[in-house]
Amino acid sequence: MDFATRTIVGFTLTSVILLASAAIANDESLSCTSGPYVVKIHAEWCGSCKAIAPTWEQLKTDVGDQVTLVTLDVTDRAATEASKATAEKLGFADFFVEYRRQTGTVGVIDCETHETVAILRAERDISKYREAIAKAMPAP
């Protein structure tokens, strides 16, 4: 790749990251208020991610109003950088650093403390997610 091409690619990548970071900074829908974050490490090429896709969709329907669902996409460099910015903004950068290479992993993270309450790996049983979410819900 010649210098001009590298420069254009670098500029484009930087622009994508900045746009994604700006969008995240203005997206209040990712701010949790009472329930935990349920965070999926995802990549388009990941077989485990494809296997848990129906379960993730069911979670959106069943508990989407009680938790904050977040997908951290690590499909490529630009997506990974945007996901890193999201994790930093939301307060679970350590989770992202630890699990970013483990696609198909879902973490349940306490909204207030940002502590990881549960880790599920390529889990398709929705009852396991419900159990993990229940552990992370604040006491009434």
ROTI-900974 format. One line per 5 residues: for each residue x, y, z of C-alpha. Coordinates in Angstrom, 3 decimals, m for minus. Layout:
BEGIN
X:Y:Z  ...
This chain:
BEGIN
0.000:0.000:0.000  1.479:3.349:m0.985  1.675:6.408:1.263  m1.375:8.147:m0.236  m3.544:5.063:0.197
m2.346:4.568:3.784  m3.120:8.209:4.532  m6.644:7.941:3.111  m7.311:4.682:4.967  m5.989:6.181:8.210
m8.094:9.319:7.791  m11.192:7.259:7.027  m10.654:5.017:10.045  m10.118:8.025:12.307  m13.289:9.668:10.945
m15.349:6.541:11.582  m14.056:6.296:15.153  m14.747:9.964:15.855  m18.260:9.756:14.400  m19.021:6.615:16.392
m17.682:8.203:19.579  m19.783:11.335:19.013  m22.893:9.236:18.439  m22.222:7.289:21.636  m21.683:10.446:23.663
m25.144:11.678:22.602  m26.941:8.335:22.998  m28.757:8.396:26.328  m30.457:5.059:25.534  m27.304:3.278:26.683
m27.411:4.844:30.134  m28.713:2.376:32.669  m31.108:3.636:35.277  m32.092:0.677:37.418  m31.289:m2.714:35.903
m27.910:m4.061:34.891  m26.052:m3.804:31.629  m26.158:m6.988:29.575  m23.140:m6.730:27.292  m22.425:m8.977:24.311
m19.001:m9.239:22.673  m19.922:m9.719:19.022  m18.284:m10.187:15.627  m19.974:m10.820:12.290  m17.680:m13.789:11.579
m18.245:m15.440:14.992  m20.048:m18.795:14.960  m20.965:m18.528:18.644  m22.433:m15.075:18.037  m24.606:m16.473:15.277
m25.685:m19.343:17.524  m26.806:m17.018:20.341  m28.489:m14.461:18.041  m32.011:m15.878:18.607  m31.456:m15.831:22.375
m30.240:m12.216:22.225  m33.346:m11.246:20.243  m35.524:m13.017:22.825  m33.755:m11.078:25.602  m34.626:m7.823:23.837
m38.283:m8.839:23.874  m38.389:m10.339:27.375  m36.218:m7.999:29.452  m35.235:m5.139:27.159  m37.208:m2.682:29.288
m35.578:m3.859:32.545  m31.907:m3.948:31.481  m29.619:m2.040:29.176  m28.538:m4.277:26.318  m25.211:m3.337:24.752
m23.450:m4.992:21.827  m19.704:m4.398:21.610  m18.750:m5.228:18.037  m15.192:m6.433:17.413  m15.680:m7.460:13.780
m12.883:m5.185:12.565  m10.561:m2.435:13.778  m13.037:0.432:13.353  m15.822:m1.454:15.130  m13.454:m2.468:17.925
m12.332:1.127:18.470  m15.940:2.335:18.560  m16.832:m0.437:21.008  m13.866:0.456:23.190  m15.132:4.050:23.308
m18.614:2.826:24.250  m17.260:0.621:27.040  m15.164:3.500:28.388  m18.110:5.904:28.316  m20.391:3.450:30.080
m17.825:2.568:32.752  m16.889:m1.012:31.921  m13.678:m0.572:29.960  m12.023:m3.285:32.067  m14.687:m5.773:30.969
m14.041:m4.880:27.325  m10.273:m5.231:27.684  m10.640:m8.625:29.359  m13.222:m10.128:27.012  m12.807:m8.358:23.648
m11.135:m11.426:22.155  m13.812:m13.808:23.451  m16.642:m13.333:21.001  m19.930:m14.885:21.976  m19.384:m13.823:25.581
m22.158:m11.983:27.400  m21.487:m10.189:30.645  m24.068:m8.992:33.140  m22.688:m5.846:34.740  m24.068:m3.989:37.753
m25.367:m0.575:36.713  m24.017:1.325:39.705  m20.771:m0.430:40.621  m19.867:m1.576:37.093  m18.813:m4.904:38.600
m19.277:m7.998:36.451  m21.970:m10.130:38.079  m22.022:m13.018:35.587  m20.326:m14.232:32.424  m22.119:m16.443:29.912
m20.175:m17.956:27.026  m22.058:m18.922:23.870  m25.072:m19.667:26.064  m28.319:m20.353:24.235  m30.471:m21.152:27.262
m32.406:m17.973:28.018  m33.125:m19.116:31.581  m29.397:m18.780:32.338  m29.563:m15.125:31.256  m32.652:m14.545:33.393
m30.870:m16.032:36.424  m27.793:m13.862:35.874  m29.905:m10.733:35.381  m31.903:m11.474:38.536  m28.637:m11.601:40.538
m27.716:m8.158:39.247  m31.079:m6.472:39.832  m31.185:m3.971:42.684  m33.017:m5.021:45.827  m36.611:m3.704:46.011
